[in-house]
Amino acid sequence: MSIEGEIARTEAHELHRALGPWQLIALGIGAIIGAGIFVITGHAAAAYAGPGVVISFIVAGLGCLFAGLCYAEFASMIPVAGSAYTYTYATLGRFLAWFIGWNLVLEYLAAASTVAVGWSGYFVELLGQLGIRIPSSLASAPLAMTSLTDISFTGAVINLPAMAVIAIASTLLVIGIRASAQFNSVMVAIKLVIVVLVIAFGLPLIRSENLTPFVPPNTGNWGEFGWSGVFRATGVIFFAYIGFDAVSVAAQEARNPQRDMPIGILGSLIICTFLYILMSLTMTGLAPYKSLNVPHPVFVAIENAGPQLAWLGFLVNVGAVVGLASVVLVLLLGQSRIFYAMSRDGLFFQAFSDVHPTFRTPWIGTIVTGIFAAVLAGVVPLSILGELVSIGTLLAFAIVCVATMVLRVTAPNVHRPFKVRLVWLVAPLGIVMCVFMMVFLPLDTWLRLVVWTIIGLGIYALYGSRNAKPPEWVLNKQPAE
């Protein structure tokens, strides 16, 4: 497949181009600011890094910056749905494109379900503050799993709130990208106000004793505090940065993608990295880091600050419910667009690229994605879902960095509205940092990736390899007006 052919696809105008630069930035923030702040930060600090989680966010953000620059170059050249999958198809070929696309499916599906489970916890807590009680049997996963071979039942029936938020988000996405983006922008504004309030009023109250030692001594187990813990936390919290990939997935619905995609990707990444650093410093400064290993760590940090911040407690729960809902929305958007792109190329079932005649959205893929995500969120625990996400994200980012260098050699004259400076330094640094963070992830995470890949190989062998469009399919085509 040629890069010129990819740019010239007829399908490039099938989806409705309704997103401007601010809406793209809001999409990115909508996906990034959520579970990372409201859930993952507390777990990473309490289990791995202590206050050193601030360093973990800096390292992860730097790795994302290198990958984000490569994403921005690709998104400005190839403004179509598909994210890293499309970029890989255009540069490294069909099989590697399928491989990364299948991993992106895992990434988005597991991430949407993970965040939905986190949303459920905050939602139940918020209703409890209002005097409404939901039985834990209807708001918890019936399965518990510590490893691939250790599965047990918790006694719960299903996590209904998690399934409900996915159903609502999927309905919005079927109705249309404009309505979804407007709804997302409102939710992003609300949660940003809450995050800024926590930072502004919490930072002056941090206690130095909570930040000492900044990197707690290692417990004797690799990855539990010390510098090995800081780097393990880096791999775990990388889940929090998935959002800027979701911006690139929406490229085919941007009004002026060559100009707006780099703005959306880099803008959302820079804003969120800055907020993550300040928020993690505030949380670990307000409360002892060992007390933050709970589903609602921001609320715990606020409570620990005493009566001075008591007024913020309810607002934090509101912000978490709103914030995590917007993340679910954007992640489901990304998943359906990955299916759309793979189906368009013949690597996945044709129905997933059908565009609704009225709403002009890939409605079948959106509905199917919602069903699978809802089932996962309803029955699988948060810890397992979260572990599935980071490794797929890191792998996708590393391959995009490789593809950026390949394209500089194979298509040096293609117009690049946004061009990475010092690409032979930036791209290799992105690869090294992504692989470095993958190495620090737990072994079970790697084993689950292998199982997922084997399942995907079966689908590719039985369907994708036989139905994939030939490279000639994209040549000599002109965009439909």
Sequence and secondary structure as in RCSB ss.txt:
>XXXX:A:sequence
MSIEGEIARTEAHELHRALGPWQLIALGIGAIIGAGIFVITGHAAAAYAGPGVVISFIVAGLGCLFAGLCYAEFA
SMIPVAGSAYTYTYATLGRFLAWFIGWNLVLEYLAAASTVAVGWSGYFVELLGQLGIRIPSSLASAPLAMTSLTD
ISFTGAVINLPAMAVIAIASTLLVIGIRASAQFNSVMVAIKLVIVVLVIAFGLPLIRSENLTPFVPPNTGNWGEF
GWSGVFRATGVIFFAYIGFDAVSVAAQEARNPQRDMPIGILGSLIICTFLYILMSLTMTGLAPYKSLNVPHPVFV
AIENAGPQLAWLGFLVNVGAVVGLASVVLVLLLGQSRIFYAMSRDGLFFQAFSDVHPTFRTPWIGTIVTGIFAAV
LAGVVPLSILGELVSIGTLLAFAIVCVATMVLRVTAPNVHRPFKVRLVWLVAPLGIVMCVFMMVFLPLDTWLRLV
VWTIIGLGIYALYGSRNAKPPEWVLNKQPAE
>XXXX:A:secstr
  HHHHHT GGGGTS   B HHHHHHHHHHHHTTHIIIIIHHHHIIIIIGGGHHHHHHHHHHHHHHHHHHHHHHH
HH  STTTHHHHHHHHH HHHHHHHHHHHHHHHHHHHHHHHHHHHHHHHHHHHHTT    GGGBS SEEEEETTE
EEE S   BHHHHHHHHHHHHHHHH HHHHHHHHHHHHHHHHHHHHHHHHHHGGG  GGGGSSSS    SSTTSS
HHHHHHHHHHHHGGGGTHHHHHHHTGGGBSSHHHHHHHHHHHHHHHHHHHHHHHHHHHHHHS GGGG SS HHHH
HHHHT GGGTTHHHHHHHHHHHHHHHHHHHHHHHHHHHHHHHHHTTSS GGGG   TTT S HHHHHHHHHHHHH
HHHHS HHHHHHHHHHHHHHHHHHHHHHHHHHHHH TTS  SS  TTHHHHHHHHHHHHHHHHHTS HHHHHHHH
HHHHHHHHHIIIIIHHH   GGGGTT     
